[in-house]
């Protein structure tokens, strides 16, 4: 991220990491994530795991297998 009045990001993953870091300060849960879903595949772009790693960033699965 570039330090400007309006931040810019090189990648969607970089933006996702910053969003999750901010949310983690207000939401008291172990795991939440930002995913890309095209109804065929699910790709976890960024995941926040407070204590236990339940879901890692970069995890991919078929849409039909996700829940």
PELIN-V758731 format. One record per residue. N is the residue number from 1. RES is the residue in one letter. SS is DSSP state (2 for helix, 1 for strand, 0 for the rest). PHI is phi in whole degrees, -180 to 180 (none if undefined). BURIAL is # if it has 24 or more other ideal C-beta (glycine too) atoms within 12 Angstrom, else .. Layout:
N:RES:SS:PHI:BURIAL ; N:RES:SS:PHI:BURIAL
//
This chain:
1:X:0:none:. ; 2:X:1:-91:. ; 3:X:0:-81:. ; 4:X:0:-138:. ; 5:X:0:-60:. ; 6:X:0:-116:. ; 7:X:0:-63:. ; 8:X:1:-123:. ; 9:X:0:-128:. ; 10:X:0:-77:. ; 11:X:0:-139:. ; 12:X:2:-66:. ; 13:X:2:-64:. ; 14:X:2:-63:. ; 15:X:2:-65:. ; 16:X:2:-61:# ; 17:X:2:-59:# ; 18:X:2:-69:# ; 19:X:2:-62:# ; 20:X:2:-66:# ; 21:X:2:-62:. ; 22:X:2:-69:. ; 23:X:2:-61:. ; 24:X:0:-61:. ; 25:X:0:-76:. ; 26:X:0:-117:. ; 27:X:0:-109:. ; 28:X:0:-96:. ; 29:X:0:-128:. ; 30:X:0:-76:. ; 31:X:1:-134:# ; 32:X:1:-150:# ; 33:X:1:-155:# ; 34:X:1:-118:# ; 35:X:1:-128:# ; 36:X:1:-105:. ; 37:X:1:-135:. ; 38:X:0:-114:. ; 39:X:0:68:. ; 40:X:0:-120:. ; 41:X:1:-128:. ; 42:X:1:-123:. ; 43:X:1:-124:# ; 44:X:1:-81:# ; 45:X:1:-71:# ; 46:X:1:-152:# ; 47:X:1:-130:# ; 48:X:1:-111:# ; 49:X:1:-125:. ; 50:X:0:-68:. ; 51:X:0:-115:. ; 52:X:0:-108:. ; 53:X:0:-77:. ; 54:X:0:-96:. ; 55:X:0:-145:# ; 56:X:0:-87:. ; 57:X:0:-60:# ; 58:X:0:90:. ; 59:X:0:-63:# ; 60:X:1:-129:. ; 61:X:1:-153:. ; 62:X:1:-73:. ; 63:X:2:-56:. ; 64:X:2:-64:. ; 65:X:2:-95:. ; 66:X:0:-92:. ; 67:X:0:-158:.
//
